[in-house]
Amino acid sequence: DARSLMDLKTLAEWTLRQRLLAVPGVANVTVFGRDTRSLQIQVRPDQLARYHLGMNEVLAVAQKATGVRGAGFIDTANQRIVFQSEGQSLSADQLARTVLISEGAARVTLGDVANVVEAPEPPIGAAAIDGKPGVVMNVSEQYGANTVEVTRGVEAALAELAPSLKEQKIELHANLFRPANFIDTALGNIRSSMYIGGILVVIVLTLFLFDLRTAAIAVAAIPLSLLAGIIVLERLGGTLNTMTLGGLAIAVGVVVDDAVIGVENIVRRLRENRQLPNPRPAARVVFDATFEVRSPVVYATFAVLLVFVPILLLPGISGALFAPLGISYSLAVLASLVVALTIVPALSMALLAQRAKADVPPVVRWTRARYEVLLLRISSRPRMVIALAAAFTIVGCATLPLFGASFIPELREGHFIIHMSAVPGTSIERSLSIGARVAEALRKIPAVRSVAQRVGRAELAGDVFGTHYSEIEVDLKPGLSGDEQEGVQAEIRQALARFVGVNFSVKTFLSERIDDTLSGYTAAVAVNIFGNDLDVLDQKAQEVARALGGVPSVTEVTVQSPPGLPQLTISLRKSALVRWGFGPTDVLDVVRSAYAGDTVGQTYQGNQVFNVILILNAKDRSSVSDIGNLPLRAPDGTLVPLKQVADIYETSGRYQIMHQGGQRMASVTFNVAGASTSAVVQAARDRIASQVKLPAGTYVQFAGSAQAQAQAQSNLILNSIIVGVAIVLLLSIVTRRWQNLLLILVNVPFALVGGILAVFGTGGLLTLGSMIGFVTVFGITVRNSILIISHYEHLVEVEGMSWELATAIEGAGDRLTPILMTSLVTGLGLLPLAIGSGAPGQEIEGPMAIVIL
């Protein structure tokens, strides 16, 4: 029966919630669709009229019937004896026998004028799973807790309770939404990219060095540098997540650079030494070769670290996302410098000093011969080469205005949250009915695994949505690629388009949280209209929504504070109150008790506490016309219906009045599909400016990811300029001549054009990840430039060569192998990230890898 079902749901929900709250790392558990058990006094107005009783009299008696009072104590010669008084009504039968009127032998009890029963409290929300009524529990973790560990703890707790729930015939859906799925998938994809990139790096090093011992020395720098960086990261309180692992994945090719430069120079000098008539001691050759590249390697590494300072200084969400990547990358690069200056020379002395091959590796010999031929050809036409480079740079930079911009790409989490908003005032039953039809449509999509709906709000929850609002969790089947998930999102939007009169918004969980922080809403962009007149704000919000509907790529346009909430006004007449002797609050308290329910006491069962609620019978709360007949008892004993002291009429109100910065506002939100957010926002600005005329004192502001992208971009550029000055000062110390400094700086824009063309060729969308890719390219370019310029200085100043074309070609040939190796290992190390840029967990690092590659 209904009561036993309610008791079962209440007990199961209470047991589950208490067990989950005991899991380490769990902060809160909010429950949607729960039946909160209560003892209800459901008053029947017809019986009140029969016994000439007012609602206020029933309220006063009910409050006293369940009251708990202290009783005092007595002191004897040896003891203090405390009284425990019992007598309050704790069950429905006891409460029903509470006397309302006693005249002679006649008695009128609460049971005569009301149904006293155990029943659920009036709901403020509901839930459904796959279209069927259920209970949905949202588990929130504590700030700073590890999501994967908390998830395992929650699942262990559910596994303990599963047998008892099954015995009670309660079906448990333990993974309607499991964020750890995305974490596991993302970490797996990043790890795979690191492994593949590492294998490619080893292959390149082996081909170029053509000696297992030499290659082993260079390859050893990879695990040593990454492990050292991870250890320091752990000591600093960091964790291995998609961003820190992404930083390490980007560093796979970079951390080997210092070791490659050192070991290549050592091998080359040992090879040259063996060809001398009187070879020097191998130890001295290793020592000198290490010192020959020590300064440029140190300065180049610090230049790369300086380049990442702007990333570490990014504020807000952009800083929270990318600072861990910058920290892990910088720690790994710094560790690689230590390895190159200490371990590489030691291993070279132990493994190569007496065994260095005199022959040049075939790949090195082949590439250098053709490179020097190429240099001889182009050196005869320097002006043409410079003109071509300048033209290439100008053409690349000319494409920049064509780029779109986005804060971060859409994340592929294998899960979507659909926000469904009907007309304000829609009942819980109607919202559940619409949700069941939506769930049926979504379940027809093959990739959808489960659908769960939450209507309204839960008790003690952070959100205070009305019953017209629902959030629908759509979980996808595991193993879908990024492109497949994008296709599923399109299918979901097509399915939702068939539902007229209801607004929908489809986002992934993390994207939504980011949007919520940026715009204040679970949408990518918010258009806020500020003003003083609420009617004008409502009108302009509708006009803005209509204007946005005509902008290409704009989807899911929603007015966040629509007018039109059905409302019943009960306006007390002062003269009538005076005539009958009522106080205003006396009447208002009775109305609230009758239709909202008043907690008049509490009852207990073990350590559980249940409210005693006074409310009208459900049948008598369903008719608007009966409200005026609510009986009130005047102080002189006269029975007065509510319509005698109040005007009662239907009207239209507002669901909410929104404010920001102390100003009234209306807000219209939208998402962007298949286009650049910045371009769509600009088109929206233009369309609103041309189609919406704003009166004096009313103005529009945009908020959301486009503004965040612009702000992060400007912060990154400003910080990069400041750091650029520091790098120029560092380079001036290294190069010592303004001509050398100019050569390095001129090379930077030419190098960045490759990244510009890469972005253009992959859709022309400039994300924050792409911007950080350009910053990284800048550091790599400066690094390679320092190495070749410093080698020219060594040839002229140490080896006594005169500066001429032959010296330039020889120096370039000497540095071809280390620069080619470092560039190849960096590029191939990033190749898996670039290829899988749309895979879960690689959405942010992918565009960055494409630019660097």
URPE-V655069 format. One record per helix or strand of 2 or more residues. SS is the DSSP state (@ for helix, = for strand). FROM is the first residue (numbers start at 1). LEN is the number of residues. If there is no record, write none. Layout:
SS;FROM;LEN  SS;FROM;LEN
This chain:
@;2;20  =;26;7  =;37;7  @;45;6  @;55;11  =;73;3  =;80;3  @;92;5  =;99;5  =;106;4  @;110;4  =;114;7  =;125;5  =;132;2  =;136;6  @;147;21  @;179;31  @;212;24  @;242;33  @;282;26  @;309;4  @;316;36  @;362;18  @;382;17  @;400;3  =;404;3  =;415;7  @;428;16  =;448;9  =;469;8  @;482;15  =;503;5  @;509;11  =;525;6  @;534;15  =;554;6  =;563;10  @;574;7  @;584;12  =;598;8  =;608;9  @;618;4  @;627;3  =;631;3  =;639;3  @;642;3  =;646;9  =;658;3  =;663;10  @;677;15  =;699;6  @;705;31  @;738;24  =;765;3  @;768;30  @;805;31  @;843;10
